[in-house]
Each structure stands twice: as structure tokens, then as C-alpha cells.
């Protein structure tokens, strides 16, 4: 996963825990989950569009 091993992940998680605190972590996780779902939904919709419409939008 991106060349990151277990020790690096643990260090990153500890730093995030120190910066944001344990109370904010669920809120941050929920926000990231919503953002990923929105991004995935938009990319799925983009694939369903006609290729001609996509080209027209890029030109604008």
C-alpha cells in the first residue's frame, strides 16, 4: 500500500491521535468516508455520461 509499512502507519496514526485527540477521530473518519463516497459516485456518473458530452464539458 503506497510503499508504507506497518511501523510507518503506526507512527502516522499516533501523530494523528496526538494532534486531533481521540474524540475527533470518529468525526474525521466519517468525513473522509463521505468524501470518498462522493468522489466515487461522481466518477461513476462521469463514466455513464456520453463521451461527446464529456468532451464538450472539457472545452468549456
The first five atom37 places (N, CA, C, CB, O) and aatype in JSON, in Angstrom:
{
  "aatype": [20, 20, 20, 20, 20, 20, 20, 20, 20, 20, 20, 20, 20, 20, 20, 20, 20, 20, 20, 20, 20, 20, 20, 20, 20, 20, 20, 20, 20, 20, 20, 20, 20, 20, 20, 20, 20, 20, 20, 20, 20, 20, 20, 20, 20, 20, 20, 20, 20, 20, 20, 20, 20, 20, 20, 20, 20, 20, 20, 20],
  "atom_mask": [
    [1, 1, 1, 1, 1],
    [1, 1, 1, 1, 1],
    [1, 1, 1, 1, 1],
    [1, 1, 1, 1, 1],
    [1, 1, 1, 1, 1],
    [1, 1, 1, 1, 1],
    [1, 1, 1, 1, 1],
    [1, 1, 1, 1, 1],
    [1, 1, 1, 1, 1],
    [1, 1, 1, 1, 1],
    [1, 1, 1, 1, 1],
    [1, 1, 1, 1, 1],
    [1, 1, 1, 1, 1],
    [1, 1, 1, 1, 1],
    [1, 1, 1, 1, 1],
    [1, 1, 1, 1, 1],
    [1, 1, 1, 1, 1],
    [1, 1, 1, 1, 1],
    [1, 1, 1, 1, 1],
    [1, 1, 1, 1, 1],
    [1, 1, 1, 1, 1],
    [1, 1, 1, 1, 1],
    [1, 1, 1, 1, 1],
    [1, 1, 1, 1, 1],
    [1, 1, 1, 1, 1],
    [1, 1, 1, 1, 1],
    [1, 1, 1, 1, 1],
    [1, 1, 1, 1, 1],
    [1, 1, 1, 1, 1],
    [1, 1, 1, 1, 1],
    [1, 1, 1, 1, 1],
    [1, 1, 1, 1, 1],
    [1, 1, 1, 1, 1],
    [1, 1, 1, 1, 1],
    [1, 1, 1, 1, 1],
    [1, 1, 1, 1, 1],
    [1, 1, 1, 1, 1],
    [1, 1, 1, 1, 1],
    [1, 1, 1, 1, 1],
    [1, 1, 1, 1, 1],
    [1, 1, 1, 1, 1],
    [1, 1, 1, 1, 1],
    [1, 1, 1, 1, 1],
    [1, 1, 1, 1, 1],
    [1, 1, 1, 1, 1],
    [1, 1, 1, 1, 1],
    [1, 1, 1, 1, 1],
    [1, 1, 1, 1, 1],
    [1, 1, 1, 1, 1],
    [1, 1, 1, 1, 1],
    [1, 1, 1, 1, 1],
    [1, 1, 1, 1, 1],
    [1, 1, 1, 1, 1],
    [1, 1, 1, 1, 1],
    [1, 1, 1, 1, 1],
    [1, 1, 1, 1, 1],
    [1, 1, 1, 1, 1],
    [1, 1, 1, 1, 1],
    [1, 1, 1, 1, 1],
    [1, 1, 1, 1, 1]
  ],
  "atom_positions": [
    [[0.85, -1.19, 0.0], [0.0, 0.0, 0.0], [0.88, 1.24, 0.0], [-0.96, 0.01, 1.22], [1.3, 1.69, 1.07]],
    [[1.17, 1.79, -1.14], [1.94, 3.01, -1.32], [3.34, 2.91, -0.74], [1.22, 4.16, -0.68], [3.97, 3.93, -0.48]],
    [[3.85, 1.71, -0.54], [5.19, 1.54, -0.01], [5.31, 1.9, 1.46], [6.15, 2.36, -0.8], [6.41, 2.16, 1.96]],
    [[4.18, 1.93, 2.17], [4.19, 2.27, 3.59], [4.03, 0.97, 4.37], [3.05, 3.29, 3.96], [3.1, 0.2, 4.15]],
    [[4.95, 0.74, 5.29], [4.9, -0.46, 6.09], [4.14, -0.24, 7.39], [6.31, -0.95, 6.4], [3.65, 0.86, 7.65]],
    [[4.04, -1.28, 8.18], [3.31, -1.22, 9.44], [3.9, -0.2, 10.42], [3.28, -2.59, 10.08], [3.13, 0.53, 11.04]],
    [[5.22, -0.12, 10.59], [5.76, 0.87, 11.54], [5.42, 2.31, 11.14], [7.28, 0.71, 11.65], [5.13, 3.15, 11.99]],
    [[5.47, 2.6, 9.84], [5.14, 3.95, 9.38], [3.68, 4.28, 9.64], [5.46, 4.1, 7.9], [3.35, 5.39, 10.06]],
    [[2.79, 3.3, 9.38], [1.36, 3.52, 9.63], [1.08, 3.78, 11.11], [0.56, 2.31, 9.16], [0.28, 4.65, 11.45]],
    [[1.75, 3.04, 11.97], [1.55, 3.22, 13.42], [2.02, 4.61, 13.83], [2.31, 2.14, 14.21], [1.34, 5.28, 14.61]],
    [[3.16, 5.05, 13.33], [3.67, 6.38, 13.66], [2.7, 7.46, 13.19], [5.06, 6.6, 13.04], [2.43, 8.41, 13.92]],
    [[2.19, 7.31, 11.96], [1.24, 8.29, 11.42], [-0.03, 8.33, 12.27], [0.89, 7.96, 9.94], [-0.54, 9.4, 12.58]],
    [[-0.55, 7.16, 12.64], [-1.76, 7.11, 13.46], [-1.55, 7.72, 14.84], [-2.23, 5.67, 13.6], [-2.44, 8.39, 15.36]],
    [[-0.39, 7.51, 15.43], [-0.09, 8.1, 16.74], [-0.02, 9.62, 16.62], [1.24, 7.55, 17.3], [-0.54, 10.33, 17.48]],
    [[0.62, 10.12, 15.58], [0.7, 11.57, 15.38], [-0.69, 12.17, 15.19], [1.59, 11.9, 14.16], [-1.0, 13.21, 15.77]],
    [[-1.53, 11.51, 14.39], [-2.9, 12.0, 14.19], [-3.67, 11.98, 15.5], [-3.63, 11.13, 13.14], [-4.42, 12.92, 15.79]],
    [[-3.49, 10.95, 16.29], [-4.16, 10.86, 17.59], [-3.72, 11.99, 18.51], [-3.87, 9.51, 18.25], [-4.54, 12.57, 19.22]],
    [[-2.44, 12.32, 18.5], [-1.92, 13.4, 19.34], [-2.46, 14.75, 18.87], [-0.38, 13.41, 19.31], [-2.85, 15.58, 19.7]],
    [[-2.49, 14.97, 17.57], [-2.93, 16.27, 17.03], [-4.42, 16.49, 17.24], [-2.58, 16.37, 15.54], [-4.82, 17.54, 17.73]],
    [[-5.25, 15.52, 16.88], [-6.69, 15.71, 16.9], [-7.37, 15.2, 18.16], [-7.29, 15.04, 15.72], [-8.47, 15.66, 18.48]],
    [[-6.77, 14.3, 18.86], [-7.39, 13.74, 20.05], [-8.34, 12.6, 19.7], [-8.14, 14.81, 20.81], [-8.77, 12.47, 18.56]],
    [[-8.64, 11.8, 20.69], [-9.46, 10.61, 20.46], [-10.91, 10.97, 20.13], [-9.43, 9.71, 21.69], [-11.58, 10.23, 19.42]],
    [[-11.39, 12.1, 20.63], [-12.79, 12.48, 20.41], [-13.08, 12.89, 18.97], [-13.15, 13.61, 21.31], [-14.2, 12.69, 18.49]],
    [[-12.1, 13.44, 18.29], [-12.32, 13.92, 16.92], [-12.11, 12.84, 15.87], [-11.39, 15.07, 16.64], [-12.56, 13.0, 14.73]],
    [[-11.44, 11.75, 16.2], [-11.14, 10.73, 15.2], [-12.38, 10.15, 14.51], [-10.37, 9.62, 15.85], [-12.34, 9.96, 13.3]],
    [[-13.48, 9.85, 15.23], [-14.66, 9.36, 14.51], [-15.23, 10.38, 13.53], [-15.74, 8.97, 15.52], [-15.68, 10.01, 12.44]],
    [[-15.2, 11.66, 13.9], [-15.69, 12.7, 13.01], [-14.81, 12.79, 11.76], [-15.73, 14.06, 13.73], [-15.32, 12.93, 10.65]],
    [[-13.52, 12.71, 11.94], [-12.59, 12.78, 10.81], [-12.8, 11.57, 9.9], [-11.12, 12.83, 11.3], [-12.84, 11.72, 8.68]],
    [[-12.94, 10.39, 10.48], [-13.18, 9.19, 9.69], [-14.48, 9.26, 8.91], [-13.19, 7.97, 10.6], [-14.54, 8.86, 7.75]],
    [[-15.53, 9.77, 9.55], [-16.82, 9.88, 8.87], [-16.71, 10.88, 7.71], [-17.92, 10.32, 9.86], [-17.25, 10.64, 6.63]],
    [[-16.03, 11.99, 7.94], [-15.85, 12.98, 6.88], [-15.07, 12.43, 5.71], [-15.15, 14.21, 7.43], [-15.41, 12.69, 4.55]],
    [[-14.03, 11.68, 6.0], [-13.24, 11.08, 4.92], [-14.06, 10.04, 4.17], [-11.95, 10.44, 5.49], [-13.96, 9.94, 2.94]],
    [[-14.87, 9.27, 4.88], [-15.73, 8.27, 4.23], [-16.74, 8.92, 3.3], [-16.46, 7.44, 5.28], [-16.97, 8.44, 2.19]],
    [[-17.34, 10.03, 3.75], [-18.29, 10.75, 2.9], [-17.6, 11.3, 1.66], [-18.96, 11.89, 3.68], [-18.14, 11.24, 0.56]],
    [[-16.4, 11.84, 1.85], [-15.67, 12.4, 0.72], [-15.33, 11.32, -0.31], [-14.38, 13.09, 1.2], [-15.45, 11.54, -1.51]],
    [[-14.92, 10.16, 0.16], [-14.58, 9.06, -0.75], [-15.82, 8.58, -1.48], [-13.92, 7.88, 0.03], [-15.78, 8.31, -2.68]],
    [[-16.96, 8.46, -0.75], [-18.2, 8.04, -1.4], [-18.65, 9.04, -2.45], [-19.31, 7.84, -0.36], [-19.07, 8.65, -3.54]],
    [[-18.55, 10.34, -2.14], [-18.93, 11.36, -3.11], [-18.03, 11.31, -4.34], [-18.87, 12.75, -2.47], [-18.51, 11.41, -5.46]],
    [[-16.75, 11.15, -4.12], [-15.82, 11.07, -5.24], [-16.13, 9.86, -6.11], [-14.37, 11.01, -4.73], [-16.15, 9.96, -7.34]],
    [[-16.37, 8.72, -5.47], [-16.67, 7.51, -6.21], [-17.99, 7.66, -6.97], [-16.74, 6.3, -5.26], [-18.09, 7.23, -8.12]],
    [[-18.98, 8.27, -6.34], [-20.27, 8.48, -7.0], [-20.14, 9.39, -8.21], [-21.26, 9.06, -6.04], [-20.74, 9.12, -9.25]],
    [[-19.36, 10.45, -8.08], [-19.15, 11.36, -9.2], [-18.4, 10.69, -10.33], [-18.39, 12.6, -8.74], [-18.71, 10.9, -11.5]],
    [[-17.4, 9.88, -10.0], [-16.65, 9.21, -11.05], [-17.51, 8.16, -11.75], [-15.38, 8.55, -10.47], [-17.37, 7.95, -12.96]],
    [[-18.41, 7.5, -11.01], [-19.33, 6.54, -11.63], [-20.29, 7.25, -12.57], [-20.12, 5.77, -10.56], [-20.57, 6.76, -13.66]],
    [[-20.79, 8.41, -12.15], [-21.69, 9.18, -13.01], [-20.96, 9.66, -14.26], [-22.26, 10.38, -12.24], [-21.54, 9.7, -15.35]],
    [[-19.71, 10.03, -14.1], [-18.91, 10.5, -15.23], [-18.75, 9.4, -16.28], [-17.52, 10.99, -14.75], [-18.77, 9.68, -17.47]],
    [[-18.6, 8.17, -15.83], [-18.44, 7.05, -16.75], [-19.74, 6.77, -17.51], [-18.01, 5.8, -15.99], [-19.7, 6.28, -18.64]],
    [[-20.88, 7.08, -16.91], [-22.16, 6.81, -17.53], [-22.53, 7.85, -18.59], [-23.24, 6.76, -16.48], [-23.37, 7.6, -19.44]],
    [[-21.89, 9.02, -18.53], [-22.19, 10.08, -19.49], [-21.71, 9.68, -20.89], [-21.54, 11.4, -19.06], [-20.85, 8.83, -21.05]],
    [[-22.3, 10.33, -21.88], [-21.86, 10.13, -23.24], [-20.47, 10.73, -23.42], [-22.85, 10.76, -24.24], [-20.19, 11.79, -22.87]],
    [[-19.61, 10.08, -24.16], [-18.27, 10.62, -24.4], [-18.31, 12.01, -25.06], [-17.47, 9.67, -25.27], [-17.43, 12.84, -24.8]],
    [[-19.31, 12.27, -25.9], [-19.42, 13.58, -26.55], [-19.69, 14.67, -25.53], [-20.53, 13.56, -27.61], [-19.13, 15.77, -25.64]],
    [[-20.54, 14.4, -24.54], [-20.84, 15.39, -23.51], [-19.61, 15.69, -22.67], [-21.99, 14.9, -22.61], [-19.38, 16.84, -22.29]],
    [[-18.82, 14.68, -22.38], [-17.61, 14.87, -21.59], [-16.65, 15.79, -22.34], [-16.93, 13.5, -21.28], [-16.06, 16.69, -21.74]],
    [[-16.49, 15.57, -23.63], [-15.6, 16.41, -24.44], [-16.11, 17.85, -24.48], [-15.47, 15.85, -25.87], [-15.31, 18.79, -24.44]],
    [[-17.43, 18.04, -24.58], [-18.0, 19.38, -24.6], [-17.74, 20.09, -23.29], [-19.5, 19.32, -24.87], [-17.42, 21.28, -23.29]],
    [[-17.86, 19.38, -22.17], [-17.63, 19.99, -20.86], [-16.16, 20.37, -20.7], [-18.06, 19.03, -19.73], [-15.86, 21.39, -20.08]],
    [[-15.26, 19.58, -21.23], [-13.84, 19.88, -21.12], [-13.48, 21.13, -21.91], [-13.0, 18.69, -21.61], [-12.61, 21.9, -21.51]],
    [[-14.16, 21.34, -23.04], [-13.88, 22.51, -23.88], [-14.34, 23.8, -23.23], [-14.55, 22.36, -25.24], [-13.76, 24.86, -23.47]],
    [[-15.38, 23.72, -22.41], [-15.93, 24.92, -21.75], [-15.08, 25.38, -20.66], [-17.29, 24.68, -21.23], [-15.4, 26.37, -20.01]]
  ]
}
